[in-house]
Amino acid sequence: MRINMQNQTNNENSTYKILAVDDEIGIIDSLSIFLKRSGYSFTGITNPMEAVDRIKTEHFDLLLLDFIMTPIHGDKVVEEIRKFNKELYILLLTGHKDLAPPLETIRRLDIQGYCEKSDKFDQLLLLIESGIKSIKQMNEIKKINLELSDTYEKLENAYLETIETLRYTVEAKDTYTRGHSDRVSEYSVLIGKKLRLSEQDLKTLKIGGLFHDIGKIGIPDNILLKTEKLTDDEYSEIKNHPSIGAHILSTSTIFQDIIPIVKHHHEKYDGNGYPSRLKGNDIPYLARITAIADSFDAMTSRRTYRDSLPIEKVIDEFYNCKGSQFDPELTDVFLDILNNEYNFISDIQEKYK
């Protein structure tokens, strides 16, 4: 039984690759015998710079590294390694504890420990076994994170498909809405890129733009499709769609980032918008961007009661509504796009005719 357990341990150890670097060939030979007897996959190198190159091209789980070497000491070797590999588990070997590097250096270079050289390797073996346990745990955590990431991605895609179906349902009812959400999404991202927002914010703008009108699924068809002027009561009903949309998305954690866009894209900078009458910087930043994109598409789209507005008129409207309906700084950014980079706008319009 004891032999079987030893064999099992050795078999498990063989999956871990240990690299030892020491300019004394005798130390390398001794470590080779000792660690191979313990079942580890072992590689020994006497040239520290060769070891750095080897680590660049080959995976090792643990590095045993002599501190005092030529042509460079162990801490300099670790500095080179940490430039491209932050995860390698490193144990320093020292000829004497007085020759060990300062604690500050060990922490700065993320060296996991050091051990004095000795004819007996009992202490070193304990450090190696402890290191292997840590490596095993880290590998397990990586595996779990990958599995969770894959599961989350599948769940996110499933939710997106469900909400996309609702969006298409809205667009099937309202011919104006058809293509509108896609354009608002792309206009919003265009503004976000001009502002040099993060990739995460651009993703939120993209998805938020696609689903900003999802709440119209809860508006009666006789109001949504009405070609005549809406009554006050009917207009009040229409103004419920941002809150309805936010409620639809509220049950899913993956849509939490876009809910502020969905709920507040009809707020006005002067506080006279809906549904919450938020004012100025109280309006979520990405919702302020989407509001500009949404209004621009409304002005440049043909409606049952009017034709699309010429771009000159649209630019005038943005100038006139800067600071009242729209965030003044964001308006200036969008006006710069309209005045100097309109080809990007034209490409989007052509794409979603």
Secondary structure, DSSP 8 states (H G I E B T S, - for coil): -HHHHHHHHHHHHTTSEEEEE-S-HHHHHHHHHHHHHTT-EEEEES-HHHHHHHHHHS--SEEEEESS-SSS-HHHHHHHHHTT-S--EEEEEESSGGGS--HHHHHHTT--EEEE--S--HHHHHHHHHHHHHHHHHHHHHHHHHHHHHHHHHHHHHHHHHHHHHHHHHHHH-TTTTTHHHHHHHHHHHHHHHTT--HHHHHHHHHHHHHTTGGGGGS-HHHHT--S---HHHHHHHTTHHHHHHHHHTT-GGGTTTHHHHHHTT--TTS--SSS---GGGS-HHHHHHHHHHHHHHHHS-BTTB----HHHHHHHHHHHBTTTB-HHHHHHHHHHHHH-HHHHHHHHHHT-
